[in-house]
Each structure stands twice: as C-alpha cells, then as structure tokens.
C-alpha cells in the first residue's frame, strides 16, 4: 500500500442507484478507496457497498464504521464476506463504538472489551474455524462454522476510535485506525504516537498500522461559501468529537452552545459557534488549493490515508470534480 492513500467517503442518504455511478466517478479520477458511512438513522452501509462493488474494479471499499451493538458480529462477518466476494477481494471492515446509540437506548457497559471481542469473533468466523471462541460478550460455542465458502478469511480491519485503551485492545487485529471527524494534523501525529507506543505490546510492528484522517469536506472556488456549508455540516458531530481531540482546546461556553444547538437539531445555530480556526481542525473546507495544503500537512504529520467526506462540495458533483481534477493531482505531485 502506498504511504499516501486518498479516499472518498459517502453518507448513506442517497437513492440506492446513485452509489454505483458516484463510485465509478471517484475511481476514474484515481482515488484509492471508497468508504460508506454507517451512521445511526441513515441507510445501512451494505447495499450501497454492493452497488459500489459492482460499479468499480480497483478501489478498496468498506464501511467506516459499523458497530457490534446494533448488528451482531456474525451478521457483520456475513455482510463483509459477501461485499468482499462481490468486489473480488477489495473489501475492508471498519468497526467502531458508534455515536448516537442512546437514540435507541443502547449504553454499552464495556465498549472496549466489546470491540476487541467483535474483531476476534469476526476473524474467527471468516476463517471458518470450528473451534470454540472464549469471550464475555461475543463468545462462539464452536462445533460448526459459516456454511458457505468464504473467499478471504483475512479481510483487513479498520478501527474507528480516538481512545487509547480501545486502540491498545484492538491493535492485534487491525491494519488501520481512523480518526473520524477530524482534519487536524496534530490529531494525526497524536494517534501515530499512540500506535508507536502500544504496537510492541500487541505483538505488532508500528509501521504495519496506518492512520486514517477523515472529515466533512466542502471544496469550491468560492471558499467562503464552502466554509459556510461546512460549518453547518460539522455542527452535527463536532459536539461529539471536539471533546475527544486532546490537541484542541475549546472555550466551555462555545462548546456548550454547540451542544445545546445540536440537542435541538438546530445546526444553523450550532454553526455560528464554529470559527474559521476551529473549522479547519474538524473539516476540509475552502478552495482546492487550501484543501490540498491541509491534506498534505496531515500526511506530513504521519497519516497514511486522508479521506474526504460528504458532502464534498456545494453540490456532490462539483465537489467530486474539484477533488478529482484539482486536489488529487496536487497531492500526487
């Protein structure tokens, strides 16, 4: 894998038939991967990924990320295996604790243990082992395995997390860590340092684990308009991720204002609390040249992949075109 991978991420809010053509456009530009989110209250990632698998030939594809609390690892395994088969071995599986679980009354009591056990369970099932698998949350009784031929028992795993304990617990299983909701070079360097610190105790080489940084992206020649839209998009999740980034300090009143607005689903009000400086830490927003410069700084800080997320531009089409024709070439130089 190249040390400078670039991918595009889609929110699952589109007609099902749209994903294939959008992903084919992304592949034509030369991006390395296409990710599909799996956020609460949006479409599940699997059918969009199937459309993407059929419409593309080269890009890596996968969800970033699903959680094992609304979907048991045996179902995660089956879906990932089918997407990998449909894409001829191009799939990866991303797992995370997930946000907004309280909407359905889920409050996991041991999320770190659950994520590590979920990775172990999925790997065990992908390998079609009939041995028992011990676990306090996701055990397998053994004696049987998935009853069809799994083409790839070693589908790569991605962890979506900001947590040091979660990272340390899951390092034995993963090939990438995604720092989601961030466009911050300092966060990339911080996560790179955590991996370097914990890899040996997990029996891994630190260089085997990539760091992915991805966030809301709005690129347009009208940089002010791009930032205005990005503020509103970021207002949905910034109250969650702002408290997770140890490299960013936000005034308590500003954070409280954003949180209160998000609880009212008033994202226009929330956007008013987001300064240009704060926006640059949690979104890619502005001209093609400024977005490329920001991504280059993230690579320089230790990231192996930068992911440009929804909505991409003032329209999806214009944003993808600018990312593919203007931003990507600057980063490939």
Residue, then its C-alpha position, 0 to 999 in steps of 0.5 A: x500500500x502506498x504511504x499516501x492513500x486518498x479516499x472518498x467517503x459517502x453518507x448513506x442518504x442517497x437513492x440506492x442507484x446513485x452509489x454505483x455511478x458516484x463510485x465509478x466517478x471517484x475511481x476514474x479520477x484515481x482515488x484509492x478507496x471508497x468508504x460508506x458511512x454507517x451512521x445511526x438513522x441513515x441507510x445501512x452501509x451494505x447495499x450501497x457497498x454492493x452497488x459500489x462493488x459492482x460499479x468499480x474494479x480497483x478501489x478498496x471499499x468498506x464501511x467506516x464504521x459499523x458497530x457490534x451493538x446494533x448488528x451482531x458480529x456474525x451478521x457483520x462477518x456475513x455482510x463483509x464476506x459477501x461485499x468482499x466476494x462481490x468486489x473480488x477481494x477489495x473489501x475492508x471492515x471498519x468497526x467502531x463504538x458508534x455515536x448516537x446509540x442512546x437514540x435507541x437506548x443502547x449504553x454499552x457497559x464495556x465498549x472496549x472489551x466489546x470491540x476487541x471481542x467483535x474483531x476476534x469473533x469476526x476473524x474467527x468466523x471468516x476463517x471458518x474455524x470450528x473451534x470454540x471462541x472464549x469471550x464475555x460478550x461475543x463468545x462462539x460455542x464452536x462445533x460448526x462454522x459459516x456454511x458457505x465458502x468464504x473467499x478471504x478469511x483475512x479481510x483487513x480491519x479498520x478501527x474507528x476510535x480516538x481512545x487509547x485503551x480501545x486502540x491498545x485492545x484492538x491493535x492485534x487485529x487491525x491494519x488501520x485506525x481512523x480518526x473520524x471527524x477530524x482534519x487536524x494534523x496534530x490529531x494525526x501525529x497524536x494517534x501515530x504516537x499512540x500506535x508507536x507506543x502500544x504496537x510492541x505490546x500487541x505483538x505488532x510492528x508500528x509501521x504495519x498500522x496506518x492512520x486514517x484522517x477523515x472529515x466533512x469536506x466542502x471544496x469550491x472556488x468560492x471558499x467562503x461559501x464552502x466554509x459556510x456549508x461546512x460549518x453547518x455540516x460539522x455542527x452535527x458531530x463536532x459536539x461529539x468529537x471536539x471533546x475527544x481531540x486532546x490537541x484542541x482546546x475549546x472555550x466551555x461556553x462555545x462548546x456548550x452552545x454547540x451542544x445545546x444547538x445540536x440537542x435541538x437539531x438546530x445546526x444553523x445555530x450550532x454553526x455560528x459557534x464554529x470559527x474559521x480556526x476551529x473549522x479547519x481542525x474538524x473539516x476540509x473546507x475552502x478552495x482546492x488549493x487550501x484543501x490540498x495544503x491541509x491534506x498534505x500537512x496531515x500526511x506530513x504529520x504521519x497519516x497514511x490515508x486522508x479521506x474526504x467526506x460528504x458532502x464534498x462540495x456545494x453540490x456532490x458533483x462539483x465537489x467530486x470534480x474539484x477533488x478529482x481534477x484539482x486536489x488529487x493531482x496536487x497531492x500526487x505531485 
